[in-house]
Amino acid sequence: MTPAVHGETITVPAAYGDTEMYVARPADAAGSPLPGVLFITDVIGLRPRTRAMADRIASWGYVVAVPHLFYRDGTAEEWAPADDLLLPEARNAFFRRAMPRASTLTFDVARADLVAYLDALHSLPGVSAGPIGVTGYCMGGRLALNLAAARPTEVAAVGIFHTGRLVTEDADSPHLHLVNIDAFVLAIHADKDRSLPHTAVAQFEHALISSGVTHSATVYPGAAHGYTMSDIAAYHHEACEHHFAELEALFRRTLTA
């Protein structure tokens, strides 16, 4: 039986204002402090699916914080899709609106926010003083790497899942900014991800090795971009369960109270 989890939404400071943060922890967490985990969402954001995923991770014995990344564009409820994303028309409408706004979260702007979220996680009651873990999905994987490079002594583990655009022609391409990362990086790519073709998977692997990053990088066969998200058509149950198993093992190895 999965341990009971307590979840609540609080307000925390970000770099350019306040934002919402969903915090989940084991319901019986009174007593010894627990390691912290920062959960960085995809572009769809803080919503029932990502809260449920945070609850599951918290049940392993962590305090999990999920910030609303897009606070400049309104509340989490205002950002979230109004209609079922399993419907193609609703999905297309949401991404037409969301993607241009999300693109304003540039490397430097995002880093300022991410550091604020990390500080907020450290300040939560019941979070141990040791290093944290970060898990990121789709664009959240790029942000997770950004934070690990910004605060290498504070981030012990990074999981990135179905993360696209890890290799681009831009100066802020993630594969060019790995050298400062001390965390173990777990990457499980999607086999059918147009935003990360197989040539880019190989380039990213080369960059990890060249930068001296301890890592495990694999490609899940038959999985599409977004395979962990059960509220979209790309969901792949076996790939999602594999990601949870690998992430739990990573945090068990690297995070201690």
N, C-alpha and C positions, 0 to 999 in steps of 0.2 A: 504494500500500500504506500502511495506517495505521501510524505509528510505534509501536514497542513502548512499553508503559507499565508502570511498577512501582507496585504498590499495597500498602499495609500498613495495619493498624488499630493505632492507638496510644491511649493514655489521656491526656486533657487536663483541666485544671480548668474547670469551669463555675461558675455563680454559687452553686450550692447543693450542690456535690459534684463528683466526677469523672465524666467520661463518655467513651464511645468516640468516636473520630474516624477515619474512613477517609481516607487521604491517598494521592493518585495523582499521579504525575509522569512525564515522559518517561524512559524507561529510560536514555537517554544524556545525562541532564541534568547530569552532572558539568561543573563550570566556571562559567560566568556564571550569576548568580541569575536566577530567572524570576518574573514577576508571579504573585501569589496570587489564587485564586478561592475564594470560600465558596459552597458548594452547600447550599441549604436545602431539605429534602425536604418532601413532602406528609405527610399524617397516617399513611400506611402506613410511612414511615420508612426507615431505613438497611437495605437489603436488596440482593439481587443486581441488580435492575434499576437502582437508583440508583447502585450501585457501577459498573456498566457505563457509565452515562451520564457519571459523573465521569471514568472512564478515557478516554472519547472526548474530553471537553473538555481533559483533560490532554495528549492527543496533539497538540493545537494549539500547545503550548508553555507550559503553565501548571502550577503546583502547585495542586491542587484538594483542598479539605478538606470533608468531609461529616460534620458532627457528628450524633451520636445525640441527638435533641431531647428524648426522653421518658425520660431516665435516672432520673427520680424514680419511675418505674413498673417499673424493672428494666433488664436489658441489652437491647441491640438485638435479640438473638435471642429473648428473652422477649416483646418488644413485637411483633415481626413476626408476620404471620399464619401459622398452622400449616398451613393448607390452601390449595389453589389458589383465588385470588380470581376466576378466570374462572368459577367455579361460584357461582351466585347465593346458595345457602345459606351457603357459606363467607364470601362477601363481606358478606352481611347480618350474620352473626354477628360478624365482625371489627369492623365499624363500630359495632355496638351496644356493643361493649366499649370501643373506642378513642375514640369521639367525646366522651363525658363526661369522660374523663381528659384529652384534648387541650384541652378548654375551660378547664382550670385554668392553661394557659399564657397568662395575661393579658398585656396590653400591657406593663406594668411588669416583670412576672416575666420575660417573653420578652426584653425589652431588656437586662436584667442578664445573661442567658445569652448573648445575641448579641454583646455587647461582649466577653465572655470568649472566645467562639469566634474573634472577630476578632483578639484579642491572641494567642491560640494559633496562629492562622495566621501572623501576623507573626513569631512566634518560631521557626517551623519552619526547619530548615536549607535553604538554597537558595532562600528566598523573598526577592525584592527589597524594598527599603525603600519603594518607591513605592506609590501607591494600588492598591486591589484591585478586583476585580469580584465581584458577587454575583448568583447565579441562584437563583430560588425558584419552587416548583411548588405549585399549589393554595394551602393555607394558608402554605406557604413563601414565596409572593409577598408576602403581608402582612408577614411577618417581615423579608423583604429590605428593604421600604420603611421599616420601623421602624429597622433598623440604619443605613440610609443617612441618615436624619434624625438619628440619635444621633451618628454619626461622619462628618459631611459631608466633612471634609478627607481622610478615609482611603478613601472609597468613590467610585470614578470612574464605575462603570457598574453598572446594575441591570437584570436581565432578570426579568420576571414572566410566568408562563405558566399559563393556565386557572386564574386566581386568583379565587375567589369572595369575596363579602362585602367588597368594597372600598368599598361605600357602605352604611352602616347608620344606625340612629337613635342609636347609642351614642356617648358622648363620645370613645371611642378609635377611632372609625371611621377607617380608613386615609386616606380622602379629606380628613380634617380635619387631617392631620399631615404634609403634604407640603412646607410652606414652607421648611424647613431643608435640603432635599435639594439638593445641588450636582451629583449624579451625573446622567448621561444615563439616562433610564428607557425601556426597551423593554418594551412590554406587548403580548402577543398573546393576546387573549381567545378563548374558545370561543363559537361561534355558538349552541350549544345548551346553555347553562349556566344551570340554574335558580337557582344561587346568585349570578349576575350577569346579570340581565335587561338588555335593550337600554337601558331608561331609566337603569339604573345605569352602564352603559358610558358614556353621554353625560354623566352627572353626574361621573363620575371624570375624563373628558377635560376638562370644564370646570374641575375642581379643579386638575388639572395645569397648565392654562393660567393660571389665577388665581394659582397659587403660584409661577409663573415657572420651572417645571421643564422643562428641555429634554427632549423625549420623542418617541417614536413609538408610537402606540397604534392597533392594528388588530384586527379580528375575523376569525378564520379561518372561512370558510363551511363549514357542515356538521360542524364539530368539536364534540365534547362535552367536558364537564368531565373532565379527566384524560387528554387526548388524547396526551400524550407517554409515557404509562406502558404499556409492552407487556405487563405482567402483569395488566392489568385489561381489561374488555370495552370501555371507552371509547377504547382506543388507535386512533389515526388515523395511519397511516404517513406520508402526505403532509404532514399538519399537523406531525407530529413532525420530519420532515426539514426542513421550512421553519423551524421553531424553531431547530434546530441551525445552519442556514445564517445566520439573522439574528443569533443569539447570537455565532457566531464572528466575523462582521463587526463587531459592536459591540465585542467585546473587542479585536479587531485595531486599531480606531480609537482606543480609549481607554486601553488598558493598555500601559505600556512598562516595561521593566526599569530 
